[in-house]
Amino acid sequence: VQLQASGGGLVQAGGSLRLSCAVSETIFMRNDMDWYRQAPGKQREWVARISSTGETIYADSVKGRFTISRDNAKNTVYLQMNSLNPEDTAVYYCNTWPPRPNWGQGTLVTVSS
């Protein structure tokens, strides 16, 4: 598998979810990793990034609510999402930075009001 996101689901506003993305080892170890999301009818947007050395940056819309992390032993990147609101409803994808052309399978997050 190259990029496979999982962990999405239906959650009420104010709730939390933790997304995971399994990444092929040859891709994971040398790349910064990003989370993106695409809401219905909207363009894909960048959410968060973690460097190969663990430094993180976030989009203003999720700063303080979402946390990106990586487990180098498991070749996995995570996105802990807290205080979710309906505007966070989207399909979430992970990818490298710069992004690879094959975006892989995303995972749907639906936040109900």
N, C-alpha and C positions, 0 to 999 in steps of 0.2 A: 504494500500500500504506500502511496506517496503522501497524500493529505486526506485524512478522514476525520471529520468533525462529528461529535456525538454529545449527548447530554441535554438536548433541547426538550421542550415540553410546554405544557400549559401551567401557568402560575398566576396567582392573583397579584394585583398591584401591591407593592411593598414587600413582596416575597423575594426569594433568592434562587439562583440556579448556578450550577458549575458545569461549564462546558469543557470538553476534552478534545484534543486533536492529536491523533496518532500520525507520526511523520516517519517516513523512511529514514533510516540512520544516515545514509550518505547525504541526505538533504539537511537533516536537522542540525548536525554538529557544527557546521561551518556557516550557518545562516542566522540572521536576525529573523524573528517570527512575528507575524502580524495576525490580528483578528480583524475581520471586516464584517459588515452586515448589509443586507439589502432588504429594505421594507417593501411591502407591496406597492407597485407603481412608482418606485423611486430608484435612483441610481445607487449602486453599491458605494458604501462609505467606509472609510478606515476608522477603526475603533481604538486599537492599542497595539503597541510594539514592545517586544523584549529582545534585547541584543543577545548575542552569543555569550556575553559575559554577565548578563542578568540586569542590565540597565533597562528601565521602563519609561515609556511616555504614553499619554492618553489623549484622546479627543476630549475637547472641553465638555461635550455632552455626557460623558461617562465618568469624568474625573471625580474621584472621591467615592464612587459607587462600585466601579469595576476594578478588579485586580488581575493582571496577567502574570503568569509564572510559567516556569519550565522545569521539567524533570529530565536531566540529561541522561540518566540511567535508563529511563523508559522511553526516550525519544518522543516525549509528549509535551505539548503546551496546553495550558489551562486558561480559562477565563472565569473567574469568580464574579458573579453579578449579584449585587445586593440592591435593595431599594428599587426594584424594578417598577417601571411605569409603562402604560400602554404604548408610549412612543418608542419603547425598546423592542416592540414586536417586529421580527425580521427573521430571515434566514441568515445564520451566522456561518462564516467560513474562516478557515485559517489559510495562510499562505506565507511564503518567504517574503523577505524584502531584499531586492526587488521581487515582485510577484512572478511566479511561474505561470505559464500559459494555461496549464491544466489546474483548474480551481478545486477539483475534487468535490466530494459530497459535502454539502452544508448540513446544518441542523436547525430545525425550525423552533423558534422561541415565540410563544404567544403569551402576552400579558393581558389579563382581563381586568377591567375596571370595577 
